[in-house]
């Protein structure tokens, strides 16, 4: 017979009948009436074309065919119970799993150096792949399990996903160390007069900064717009342009590119960096371990 034609609940009845050798006692163990167990046995007999259990002086005795089936059925039910009740614990020290994390280029600059340092010590066989956090495809990739976790400022992704706060951020203005604004005279007038690099990071909340400035009449259009942060340090290093960036990014790029940053004279709302995951990964041990490691390392 084809397995799809069999109600797998009947195997529970088979297992209890084999164990207890009694219709009434099997019903008590399963929380079923005696007639329900008898009906299940009738369906099993039809499906398997065998009597399976026959009446004897002290209850029910299994047929030869039932004896052959009993070991496999008990083993299969035991494996299923173990899988459902106790997910296998994740063993970071011996795991060779690859985790896929969605983050922006800022996220790669800020999170990856320290995260990879921690993994080298705690989980040397674990590897990480990153993908861009563009929300349109990211939602479906997380739903399908292709992406394990997303980290960043992703306001469009919050609904329908679990999330955990890591830290709050503010925007600052960054420019090269020898810039005329580095003298300390940096107010709204100087900000409005400066040429800016605008970062239009699609799918993240950072893309709204330039639109916010223009709606408030605090800035003209940018001199240069780029779709990500990775080139900003190189651009500012050799020009008199400025950029409005998250403080975490500024702190990571000051020394390598000879930059400085100052509080932004334009009032911009702070934002929260979060890790987000789909419900399919909520109780998965490996995902739980990684989320805990990231919170422990980066939350403040």
Secondary structure as GFF3:
##gff-version 3
##sequence-region A 1 300
A	DSSP	three_ten_helix	3	5	.	.	.	ID=ss1
A	DSSP	alpha_helix	9	20	.	.	.	ID=ss2
A	DSSP	alpha_helix	23	30	.	.	.	ID=ss3
A	DSSP	alpha_helix	34	48	.	.	.	ID=ss4
A	DSSP	beta_strand	53	56	.	.	.	ID=ss5
A	DSSP	beta_strand	59	62	.	.	.	ID=ss6
A	DSSP	alpha_helix	64	85	.	.	.	ID=ss7
A	DSSP	beta_strand	98	102	.	.	.	ID=ss8
A	DSSP	alpha_helix	105	122	.	.	.	ID=ss9
A	DSSP	beta_strand	127	131	.	.	.	ID=ss10
A	DSSP	alpha_helix	135	143	.	.	.	ID=ss11
A	DSSP	beta_strand	149	152	.	.	.	ID=ss12
A	DSSP	three_ten_helix	155	157	.	.	.	ID=ss13
A	DSSP	beta_strand	162	169	.	.	.	ID=ss14
A	DSSP	beta_strand	171	176	.	.	.	ID=ss15
A	DSSP	three_ten_helix	180	183	.	.	.	ID=ss16
A	DSSP	alpha_helix	188	193	.	.	.	ID=ss17
A	DSSP	beta_strand	196	199	.	.	.	ID=ss18
A	DSSP	three_ten_helix	205	208	.	.	.	ID=ss19
A	DSSP	alpha_helix	209	215	.	.	.	ID=ss20
A	DSSP	beta_strand	224	226	.	.	.	ID=ss21
A	DSSP	alpha_helix	232	237	.	.	.	ID=ss22
A	DSSP	beta_strand	242	246	.	.	.	ID=ss23
A	DSSP	alpha_helix	247	257	.	.	.	ID=ss24
A	DSSP	beta_strand	259	263	.	.	.	ID=ss25
A	DSSP	beta_strand	271	277	.	.	.	ID=ss26
A	DSSP	three_ten_helix	279	281	.	.	.	ID=ss27
A	DSSP	alpha_helix	285	298	.	.	.	ID=ss28
###
